[in-house]
């Protein structure tokens, strides 16, 4: 296991991984070799375009004067100075201040629970359910984000404990285009984005119909 001053080398699979999520060669290269960068990208993946979120780790590493993210260094970084790395234009996220805090909390958790080795979160997980439980425990990872990342691990990073597809839920389905786990290039990015837009529109329609039905319901005496 690595020390708390390292992101952990490789994905924990012993394989060279090629990702096409950020749609930026340098950023994708970092995601393929750095477990921490991939985790941070997933953490940032909310309320911003997916490629922006997954380019964030590369931009952050650059601003920290490194070619990788260092778990221990981020965990111990002065909070205000770390926030400045996120807020400096162009900002790393739509909500740079809150995301800087979440990334630092994630790294502090990894130092405390996994000796700073991000890949240890999934390296020896025996089952998909165990891995999902571990991901759910990460700061900033709710149920949906944990399932999507589990699907990403299985589909693109070769991390496939028993029952991983089932644990990932619909995101683990083969041939789907539901999430970042299914992005392998520009075409699949378009397909995933279209799916998300359709799902969002359907949810909005359902919410509107529910509100209309509720407002038209007879009042109880």
N, C-alpha and C positions, 0 to 999 in steps of 0.2 A: 504493500500500500504506500502511496506517496505521502509526503508530509503536508502540513497545512499551508505551505508556501507554494503549492503547485495545483494546477487545474486537473492534473491527472493526465497522463499521456495516452492518447488513443481513446477509442470508444469503449474499450473493455471487451472487444470482440477479436482483437488481434488482426483485423482486416483494415486495408486502406479503403476509406469510404469516400465516395463522390456524391455530393449533394447539389441540388439545383433549386434551392428554396429562396435564397436572397436575390437570385438573378444577377449576381455580381461575383465574378470569378474569385477575387481575393476573399470576400466575405464567406462564400460557400466553401472555399478551401479551409478556412478556419473552422467552420462548423463541422467539417468532415474529420478533423483531427483533434478537436477540443471538446470533450464532454461538457465542460462548464459553459463554453460558448453556446452550445446547443440548448442547454438548460436555460440560459439567460435569454436566448432568442425566443424560446417558448414562453417564458415569463412576460416578455415584452409584447407578445402577440395578443393584443386586445385593443380595440378602438383605434387601430392604425392599420394600414395595408400590411399584409403578411411579409412582403419583401423588405419593407422598411423595418419591421420588428427584427427580422433575422439578419439584417445588415448592422443592427445596433451593436452586437458584440464586437464586430470588427472595428467599428468607429470608436467604441469605448477603449479597446486595446490600443489603438493608434493614439488616442488622447492621453493614455497612461504611459506612452512611450515604449510599448512592447508589441511583440507579434503574437501574444496570447493573453488570455485573462488569467490572473493569479488569485486563487481563492483566498489565501491568507492575507494577501495585500489588500484586496477589496474589503475583507472583513474588518481589517484594522484601520482602514482609511478614515481620515477626518470626515465626518458626515457632511459638513458644509462644503468642503473642497470636492467631495465626491459628487454632491448635487450639482456643483458648478460644471463638472465634466459632462453632465447630462443637459444642462440648460444652455451651455455655450452654443451659439448659432452655427450651423443648423442643429436644433435640438434633437436629441436621440429619440424623443417620443412626444406624443401629443401632450402627455402629462409627465414631463421630465422630473419634476420634484418628487412626486409620489413613487415613480418607477425607480428612481435612484435609491430611495429608501428600501424598496422591496428587493432590489438586487443585492443591496448590502445585507439585508436580513437573510436572504437566501444563502449567501456566502458564509455568514456567521453560523447559520444552522449546519451547513456542510462541514465547517471546521469542528463544530462541537460534536456532531453525530457521526461523521464519516472521515475524520482526520483530514478534511479538506479535499478528499478525492471524490469528485463528482461522479465518476463512473462506478464507484462503489455502491451507489444507489441502486443500480440494476445488475451489477456484475454477477452476483451470486443468488439472485432471487430465484427460488425454486419453481414458483408458479406465477401465472398472470395475476391472480388475486393478491399475492404477496407483493408483487411489484406495484400494483395499483395502490395498495395501502401505503407503501413507501412514498410514492409520488404524491398522494393526497396529503401526506404529512409535511411536504415541502412548503415553506412560506410562499404565498402568492399562487399556489396551485390548488384550485378548487376541483370538484369532481370532473367537470367537462375537460378542463385543461389537462388533468392527469390522464384521462382516457385518450385524448388526442396525442399526448406525448408518448404514451404507451404504444399507440398505433404507429407512431413515427419510429420508435425503437424497433418494433417488429418488422415493419415494412421496408425500412431503408437502412437501419443500422445493424441488422442481424441479431438483435436481442429478442429471442423467442422462447421464453420459458413456457412450460405446459399451460395451455389454456389462455395464451396471451390475446388471441383474437376475441374470445368471449369476454375477457376482462375489459378489453377496449370498447366493447359494445359496438354500435354501428360503425364507429370509426375504424374498426379492425376488419371490416368486410373487404374481401378481395375485389378489386376492380371498381371500388367506389371512388368518388371525387368529392368527399365531404369536408376535408380539412387539409391543413399543411402537411399531414402525413402522406398525402397523395400527390404532392407537388414534385415532379421530376423534371420540369422544364417549363418553358413559356406556355405551351399548349395546355398542359395540365393545370397551370396556374389560372388560366382563363376559365377552365372548366370548374375548378374549385370555387373561384370567385362567383361564377354564375350560379352555382348551387347555393352558396351563402346568400346571395341576393334573393333568390327564389324563396329560400327558407325564411328569410327576414320578412319578405312581402306576405308570405302565407301566415306568419305569426301575427303580423299587423292586422291582416284581414280578420283573423280569428278573434283578436282582441277587440276590434271594432264591433264585430257581430255580437260578441258576448256583452259588451257595454250597451249596445242597442237593445238587446233582449232584456237586460236587467232594467233599463230605464222604462221599458214598456210593460214590465210585469206589474200586475195589480198589487196595490199596497195591502199589507196585512192589517186587519182591524185590531 
